[in-house]
Amino acid sequence: MLRLKKQLDNLSNAFNWLAAGAILIMMALTCADVVLRLFRHPIPGTYEIVGLMGTVGVSFALAYTTAKKGHIMVEFLTNMMPKKTQCIVAAASEFFSALLFGIIAWQSTLYALDLIHTSEVSLTVEIPVYPFVLSIAIGCFLTGLVLATDFYTSLKRIIT
Amino acid sequence: MSPTLTGLIGIAALFILIFLRIPVGFVMAGVGFLGFGYIVSFDASMNMIAKDLFSVFGSYSLTVIPLFVLMGQLAYHSGISKRLFNAAYKFIGHWPGGLAIATVGACAAFAAICGSTNATAATMGAATLPEMKRYNYKPELATGVVAAGGSLGILIPPSVIFIVYGILTEQSIGRLFMAGLLPGLILVLLFILAIVIWTRMRPELGPKGPKVPLREKLASLSGLIETLLLFVLIMGGLFWGFFTPTEAGAIGAFGTLLLGLAGRNLTMKGFIASLAETTRISCMILVIVAGATIFGHFLAVSRIPFDIARGVSEIQLPRYAVMLIIIMVYLIGGCIIDSLALIMLTIPIFYPVVLLLGYDPIWFGVIIVLVTQIGVITPPVGINVYVVSGVARDVPLDVIFKGVLPFLAALIAGTLLLIAFPQIPLLLPGLMG
């Protein structure tokens, strides 16, 4: 289990760098578009490419952010609880969160398959949309796994 | 069970679950998913959750968030904050409390390129606290001013809260940015006034620093000019409608990167750290936005926002009384819930009411940012206070909270001023094309 957790950490870290890469591309592309616009040669489809890159920039960072406990949480009530209760609450929260991300990953995959079927493309430059929906499915699946291992850790802490 | 009742149970469940330390975005998504499924159908709900996520993560207007976050992170890691403070304190360090005033000035300038309160407080704290300690400033003034000054990050544009508010309410982000500018400057003045009065009453809080020769003063200005240029470029571009907020963010991030590289202030390590922080912060914000979108769909089918808006119009309270109640909710909520999460949770409920009562949506945006700004420094959650206590490990929390009090008074005065004179925040947006 410990080895699996470590591999999962490495994987979410790697995906996080892909997300960072996507954000850098968004920045570079947008700047290039603004500058070229001055010379009346804007890059066609910048808005839609940047928007689609945004899905990668966020969903690939999801697992890493979750593993690093980087989400906004309200802690002041649970901090007053005894340690054991805190663990039980954490385990329940991780279990249901893992379930939620599992559902989202599954539904996003279905949605992507549907988009392949209808061969949906973006408006101007006609990029297929499904890979970006798939990136959300991948990001959410990974997040679900991270949460599941967190759940396992919390569970072990309750028992011991 | 009627949709309205389901909605009420949903809202109650939401608040209970949030206090169990479950990420706020997850709770909103989960409750929204279940509630929508219960009222409409679970097939529709499954469908909605995937589509909502894609529409939020892939929305062009939301890409403004990672780009402005990146800009702030790059500024932080290139040490711009230190140079800003350096310039400010060379000019006014020899006044009583001068270093504290310099801190407010530097915070305001840093807030002008950074959209987050905690980043502003953390970065300014690291740069200014050691200096104030060196000149024997009392810890309550030193830490209080950093915590309060950091809160300027969400009022002085670019501000993440304005971006999120603008997207949620379909208001122009550019106009919201412009609207935050004057109130931000007024607050800076009020903060300075608070320092002047406080150090008059207790001069030992902030002793005078050494006088600096004029040549050194002028030399320190270079640290100010780069920030000013960047700010003028971004705000000017937005003001004259030359670019979208996303483009402003991209240009700002790229400009900060170039400045950092040109001045050899940004190391490879700093660049990598900026990227890692950017993905984490952006992801954190967008997860909340996605959660709020899903929850918002549930609320819409429960018809609660409409019911509340109708109820408010039926009980015929004077409109300022309703506004007062709303502000109280933000004040109390802001003390225990993160400001961004609080706004996301409450806007779908309050916004229709505010519109119905005829308040200006841009003005309301400024007011709730101000009110949540009060929340960031109020116990027990007051996130900025914790950020500052993380930087100043030797200062106990209650000393920082004590140091924040005069600035809280200034914030409250500022809020009252803007309620009395709603034309102040609306002046600049009114001048836009």
HADDOCK unambig.tbl for C-alpha pairs under 7 A between the chains (distance, minus, plus):
assign (segid A and resid 19 and name CA) (segid B and resid 279 and name CA) 6.74 0.50 0.50
assign (segid A and resid 20 and name CA) (segid B and resid 275 and name CA) 5.87 0.50 0.50
assign (segid A and resid 20 and name CA) (segid B and resid 279 and name CA) 6.02 0.50 0.50
assign (segid A and resid 23 and name CA) (segid B and resid 66 and name CA) 6.95 0.50 0.50
assign (segid A and resid 27 and name CA) (segid B and resid 67 and name CA) 6.79 0.50 0.50
assign (segid A and resid 27 and name CA) (segid B and resid 250 and name CA) 4.68 0.50 0.50
assign (segid A and resid 30 and name CA) (segid B and resid 247 and name CA) 6.03 0.50 0.50
assign (segid A and resid 30 and name CA) (segid B and resid 250 and name CA) 6.22 0.50 0.50
assign (segid A and resid 31 and name CA) (segid B and resid 247 and name CA) 6.96 0.50 0.50
assign (segid A and resid 31 and name CA) (segid B and resid 250 and name CA) 6.09 0.50 0.50
assign (segid A and resid 31 and name CA) (segid B and resid 251 and name CA) 5.75 0.50 0.50
assign (segid A and resid 47 and name CA) (segid B and resid 60 and name CA) 6.25 0.50 0.50
assign (segid A and resid 48 and name CA) (segid B and resid 60 and name CA) 6.83 0.50 0.50
assign (segid A and resid 50 and name CA) (segid B and resid 60 and name CA) 6.50 0.50 0.50
assign (segid A and resid 51 and name CA) (segid B and resid 58 and name CA) 4.81 0.50 0.50
assign (segid A and resid 51 and name CA) (segid B and resid 59 and name CA) 5.15 0.50 0.50
assign (segid A and resid 51 and name CA) (segid B and resid 60 and name CA) 4.10 0.50 0.50
assign (segid A and resid 51 and name CA) (segid B and resid 63 and name CA) 6.50 0.50 0.50
assign (segid A and resid 52 and name CA) (segid B and resid 58 and name CA) 4.94 0.50 0.50
assign (segid A and resid 54 and name CA) (segid B and resid 57 and name CA) 5.90 0.50 0.50
assign (segid A and resid 54 and name CA) (segid B and resid 58 and name CA) 5.29 0.50 0.50
assign (segid A and resid 54 and name CA) (segid B and resid 63 and name CA) 6.00 0.50 0.50
assign (segid A and resid 55 and name CA) (segid B and resid 57 and name CA) 4.58 0.50 0.50
assign (segid A and resid 55 and name CA) (segid B and resid 58 and name CA) 4.76 0.50 0.50
assign (segid A and resid 58 and name CA) (segid B and resid 57 and name CA) 6.48 0.50 0.50
assign (segid A and resid 58 and name CA) (segid B and resid 283 and name CA) 5.19 0.50 0.50
assign (segid A and resid 61 and name CA) (segid B and resid 279 and name CA) 5.92 0.50 0.50
assign (segid A and resid 61 and name CA) (segid B and resid 280 and name CA) 6.58 0.50 0.50
assign (segid A and resid 61 and name CA) (segid B and resid 283 and name CA) 6.26 0.50 0.50
assign (segid A and resid 62 and name CA) (segid B and resid 283 and name CA) 6.19 0.50 0.50
assign (segid A and resid 65 and name CA) (segid B and resid 280 and name CA) 5.28 0.50 0.50
assign (segid A and resid 65 and name CA) (segid B and resid 283 and name CA) 6.98 0.50 0.50
assign (segid A and resid 70 and name CA) (segid B and resid 280 and name CA) 6.66 0.50 0.50
assign (segid A and resid 70 and name CA) (segid B and resid 284 and name CA) 6.59 0.50 0.50
assign (segid A and resid 71 and name CA) (segid B and resid 23 and name CA) 5.65 0.50 0.50
assign (segid A and resid 71 and name CA) (segid B and resid 284 and name CA) 5.11 0.50 0.50
assign (segid A and resid 72 and name CA) (segid B and resid 23 and name CA) 5.50 0.50 0.50
assign (segid A and resid 72 and name CA) (segid B and resid 24 and name CA) 5.97 0.50 0.50
assign (segid A and resid 72 and name CA) (segid B and resid 284 and name CA) 6.79 0.50 0.50
assign (segid A and resid 73 and name CA) (segid B and resid 21 and name CA) 5.26 0.50 0.50
assign (segid A and resid 73 and name CA) (segid B and resid 22 and name CA) 5.97 0.50 0.50
assign (segid A and resid 73 and name CA) (segid B and resid 23 and name CA) 4.64 0.50 0.50
assign (segid A and resid 73 and name CA) (segid B and resid 24 and name CA) 5.72 0.50 0.50
assign (segid A and resid 74 and name CA) (segid B and resid 18 and name CA) 6.28 0.50 0.50
assign (segid A and resid 74 and name CA) (segid B and resid 19 and name CA) 5.58 0.50 0.50
assign (segid A and resid 74 and name CA) (segid B and resid 21 and name CA) 5.21 0.50 0.50
assign (segid A and resid 74 and name CA) (segid B and resid 337 and name CA) 6.15 0.50 0.50
assign (segid A and resid 75 and name CA) (segid B and resid 19 and name CA) 6.87 0.50 0.50
assign (segid A and resid 75 and name CA) (segid B and resid 21 and name CA) 5.35 0.50 0.50
assign (segid A and resid 77 and name CA) (segid B and resid 19 and name CA) 6.11 0.50 0.50
assign (segid A and resid 78 and name CA) (segid B and resid 20 and name CA) 6.08 0.50 0.50
assign (segid A and resid 78 and name CA) (segid B and resid 21 and name CA) 6.61 0.50 0.50
assign (segid A and resid 89 and name CA) (segid B and resid 20 and name CA) 6.79 0.50 0.50
assign (segid A and resid 93 and name CA) (segid B and resid 22 and name CA) 5.88 0.50 0.50
assign (segid A and resid 97 and name CA) (segid B and resid 26 and name CA) 6.75 0.50 0.50
assign (segid A and resid 100 and name CA) (segid B and resid 30 and name CA) 6.65 0.50 0.50
assign (segid A and resid 104 and name CA) (segid B and resid 49 and name CA) 6.72 0.50 0.50
assign (segid A and resid 104 and name CA) (segid B and resid 50 and name CA) 6.03 0.50 0.50
assign (segid A and resid 107 and name CA) (segid B and resid 46 and name CA) 6.44 0.50 0.50
assign (segid A and resid 107 and name CA) (segid B and resid 47 and name CA) 6.86 0.50 0.50
assign (segid A and resid 107 and name CA) (segid B and resid 50 and name CA) 5.67 0.50 0.50
assign (segid A and resid 108 and name CA) (segid B and resid 50 and name CA) 5.00 0.50 0.50
assign (segid A and resid 111 and name CA) (segid B and resid 50 and name CA) 6.93 0.50 0.50
assign (segid A and resid 133 and name CA) (segid B and resid 54 and name CA) 6.34 0.50 0.50
